[in-house]
C-alpha cells in the first residue's frame, strides 16, 4: 500500500486562512448563511426566512444563540484574510441584527428582512475576490455607524448635564 502524499498548502493564501481549511470553504459558509437567513419560504409568497428568524422567537436567548451561530461567518472571514474594514462592517451588521432582533415581534420581522448572514457572506466573498479594494460605501457605512455610536453616547450625557443644571437652578 502506497502512502498518500498531500499537496502543499497554497502560498498565495494568508497564513491564518490555512487554519480554517475545509471547514470555512465557500460551500459550507454559503449553506450556513442560507440555513440561517432564507432556508424556508412562506407558500404563495416570496418571503423567505431561516433558523435565525425561528430561533429569534424565543425572547432574548434566541437572538443571542442566533448571533453566536452568525459569528461563524465573521470568524471564517477573519481566517480567510478579509480586511479589517470589512470585518468591522460584518460585526456591525450582526450587531444590528442581534440588537434590533431582540425587540419582540418587530425584531423577528426585522430579522427576516435584514438577513445579516447573507449580507456578511456577500461582503466576505466580494472582498476575497477583490482584495484590498474598499468601496466608498464601506467607508460611508463605517462613518455613519461611528456617528450613530457617538450620538448614542452623547445624547444621554447631554441630557444628564441639562437635567443636573435644571435641578441645580430649582434647588
N, C-alpha and C positions, 0 to 999 in steps of 0.2 A: 504494500500500500504506500502510495506516494504522499508525502506531506503537502498540505496546501500552502501556497505562497500568497500572502496577502499583498495587494497593490500598495504602493507608498501613498501616504496622505498627500493631498494636493498642497503644494507650496504656495498656491495663489490665495488660499483661504487664510483669514486672520487666525492666529493661534487659538483664541478662545472658541472659534467655531468648530474646531476638531472635537471638542469635548461633547457637544450635543449629538454629533453623528446622526445616525438614522432616526433617533427619537424626534429630532427637530426638523425632519425632512418636510418639504413643501406639502406633500400629500397629507401627512399627519396633521400639520398645522391648519391646512385648509379644512380638513374634516372636523377638527376641533371647533374652528370658527363657525362652520356650517351647523354643527350639533348645538352649539350654544346660542346661535342667533336665528337660524332660519330652517331648522330641520322639519318642522311641521307646517302645514298650510290649512287655513280655515276653508273648508269646502265652499265653493262658489265665489270665493274672493281671491284677491292676490295677496292677502295679508299672510305673512309668514312669521313664525316665532320659533324659538328654540328652548332649550332647557333653562337658559338664563331667565326667560320670561315666566317659566313654570316654577322654578325654584324660588324666584323672587316673590311669589305669592305668600311664602312663609315670612311673616313680618320680621324685619331686621336680620335675622340669621340667614335667611335665604339669599339676600343680596350680598352678604359677606362671603358666603360659600361660593356663589356665582362669581364674585370678584376674585376670589382666590383661584378658581379654575381659569379665569381670564388672564391671570398673571403668567400662566404658562406661555402665552404668546409673547409677552414682553420679555420674559427670561430667554426664550428661544431667539428673539430678535437680538438681544444683547450677545448671546453666544455666537450668533451668526455674523456679528460685526456691524450691526446697524448703527449709524451715527447717533451721538447723544441728543441732538436736537430732535431727531425722530423718536427716540426712546422717550423723551420728555413729552412729546405730543401723545404718544401711546399711553403713558401714565395718566395724563390729563383726561384723555378720552375715557379711560377706565374709571378714573375718579368721578367724573361727571356721571357715568353710568351707575356707579355704586351709590353716590350721594343722592341723586335725583330718584334713582330706583328704589330707595328706601322709603319714599313717601307712599303711603298706602294707596292703592288703586291707580292714582295718577302715575306713580313711579313705574308700575307694571306696564302701563300703556306706553310710557316713555321708553322703557327697555325694549319693547317690541319695535318701536320706531327708530331708536338711536343706533342699535346694532354696533356696539363698541368693538366687538371682536372682528366683525367684517371690516370695519374701518381700520383697525390696527393691523390686520392681516394685509390689507391693501397698502398701507403705509410701509410695512416691512418689505413686501415684495417690490414696491416701487423703488425704495432706497437700496435694495440689494441689486436690482437691475441697473440702476444709475447711481453708483456710489459717489459720495461727496457732492451730490447735486441737490441743494436745498432750494425749494421754490420760494418765492416771496410769500406764498400762502403759509408756509411753515413758520416764517418769522413773524408775520402778522398775527397768526394764531397764538404764538407764544407771547407776543407783546400784549395782545388782548387778554389772555389768561393772567398775565402778570399784573395788568391793570385791575382786573377783577379781584384778584387776591389782595392787592393794595387797598381797594375800596372796601373789601370785606373787613380788613383790619382797621382802616382809618375811620369808617363811619361810626362804629361803636366808641372809638376813642374820642372822636369829636363830640358825640352825644354825651359821653360821660363828662367831658370838660364843660360842656354847655350846662349840663344838669348841676354840676358842682358849683359853677358860677351863679346859676339861678338860685340854688339853695343857699349860697353864701349871702346873697342880697336879701333873701327872705328872713334870715336869722338876725 
